[in-house]
Amino acid sequence: MITEALFTIDFTNAAYIVAAVLFIVGLKQLGSPATARNGNRLSALAMLVAVVATIVGNDIASWEWILGGVIVGSGIGAISARRVQMTSMPQLVAVFNGFGGAASAVVAAAELIRLIDANEEIAENVSITIMASVIVGGVTLTGSFIAYGKLQGLVPTRPLLLPIRNVINVGLLITMIASTVWLVADPSITPFLIAAGTALALGILVVIPIGGADMPVVIALLNSYSGIAGAATGFVLDNNILIIAGSLVGASGLILTRIMTKAMNRSLANVMLGGFGVEDGAGASGGDDDRPVRSIQPDDAATILGYSQSVIFVPGYGLAVAQAQHQVRELADLLKDRGIRVSYAIHPVAGRMPGHMNVLLAEANVPYDELRDLDQINSEFQRTDVAVVIGANDVTNPSARTDKSSPIYGMPILNVDQAQSVIVMKRSMSSGFAGVQNELFFLDRTMMLFGDAKDSVEKITSEVKDL
């Protein structure tokens, strides 16, 4: 029996080491679009190895329940992967973050109930990690679903500012700290429930004041929260692989949050406190504007592009909505065949989540070396004949440099307005996700091509072929 038990422990630990290595390698490969798909597969395999090792090495539940959960979960994942459009991927990520936080909190709650029912003495470190799991998990759950609502349009994207929100948030934090002390001193379900309810309320109050333009930062931060909650649950269960996986997600999420806050010119402290990106009483200009704009047709755009020497494509959420990435790559290939230099300007927060545009363009087999981030591409706009903006709005708005009342003031933008000519493809003159009108539209060098981006690019491609 002892030999069998030692074998089980050794097998589980060996499997955990394999899973940890796969997690790390997979995460590393996710750093490049060229290897991201394989990195995702390795990470999924790592999770499978971790789950199987945990089930085999522990008497957790009957196989019927385990198989039922695997079948249901796999079915939901497969259907989601096939049916959810790329434009809705940020919402799906937000939901996954929320469920991840909820799962950690539920597992921590189950362990607390088990320990209380068994009349076992609960160590202080276990009590603290249980509360950390439920607090972070609860904030992640409701915060993620508020983020989902803002992205989906179910919740107003504008910041919703309560008059004394900071006082309320501080009160909730004090309540959670007090309930944690209570649980350590007298383990019972009551302080746990107080902390859980307070965390759920805090998640709502933290995300509600954040404007729609800052949602990419919120998604990255909530992703980190879900990892932290998972790592805390790993300490509760004394499960090494859960600690490793949660730490990887938490750390990578924080790094990504830092990248996003830098791109949005925000501070991490403001992100965590909520209400960043807008001042009390500050408004946002909408999409109604009577100023004249210069509009063109696809044949005019084709002539401009066909006889240029350099072109920069600037993709945004509108490209994702129109699913025009394949058509844009076809047009770019045609321009390159004519000896025209082509590149793509990728803002860190273009779209609705970090890396949104990179994934879309990789899907269309756009060469990775043609993608340029903000720091690489901004100095090139002055030497570029034509900048083609496809659905990007807030990340190209020059008012971010000058209008202190704007929600996007101070955000580093792509210097599209410095190109010799600018072609903007949009369905209408509507404002961006931040709710502010784009001053780029009204510049003398800007030409508006109204209509569906996919249809417009196809028409331009056809006209370029006839030049």
Number of C-alpha atoms within 10 A of each C-alpha: 6 7 8 9 11 11 13 16 15 13 15 22 19 13 20 25 18 15 26 23 15 21 26 18 17 23 19 13 19 18 12 13 18 14 13 18 13 15 23 17 14 22 23 16 16 25 20 13 20 23 17 13 21 18 16 12 17 11 8 11 9 9 10 9 11 12 11 11 12 12 12 11 11 12 12 11 11 11 10 13 13 8 9 12 14 17 20 16 16 23 23 17 18 27 22 17 27 27 20 20 30 24 21 27 28 16 19 29 21 13 17 22 14 12 15 15 9 9 9 9 9 15 10 14 12 20 23 17 21 29 32 25 32 31 29 26 36 33 29 35 29 25 29 30 22 24 30 23 18 22 22 14 11 11 16 15 23 20 26 16 18 14 9 8 16 16 11 14 19 13 14 18 17 13 17 23 16 15 21 24 17 16 22 19 11 13 20 15 13 13 21 23 15 15 25 24 17 22 26 20 17 24 25 20 25 22 28 25 21 26 26 25 27 25 25 26 28 27 27 26 27 31 28 26 29 33 31 28 34 33 28 29 31 25 19 23 17 12 15 17 26 23 21 21 24 23 21 20 22 24 17 18 23 20 15 20 25 18 17 25 25 16 19 23 15 18 15 18 10 12 20 14 17 23 23 20 25 20 13 11 8 11 15 17 15 15 15 11 11 6 7 9 14 14 14 15 15 21 17 15 24 22 15 15 25 24 15 17 17 21 26 26 21 26 29 25 21 23 25 24 17 15 18 24 24 19 20 25 18 17 22 23 16 16 23 16 10 14 14 18 17 18 21 25 29 25 27 24 25 25 30 25 24 22 17 24 28 21 14 20 22 17 12 15 13 21 14 15 8 13 21 16 14 17 14 11 19 17 13 16 22 14 13 21 20 27 27 24 24 27 24 25 28 28 27 23 25 23 21 22 14 10 12 12 16 22 26 28 20 18 21 21 24 24 20 30 21 20 21 15 22 26 25 24 24 21 14 12 16 16 18 21 21 23 22 24 23 23 15 20 25 14 14 12 16 24 23 22 23 17 15 20 26 21 14 22 25 18 18 22 25 15 17 22 12 9 10
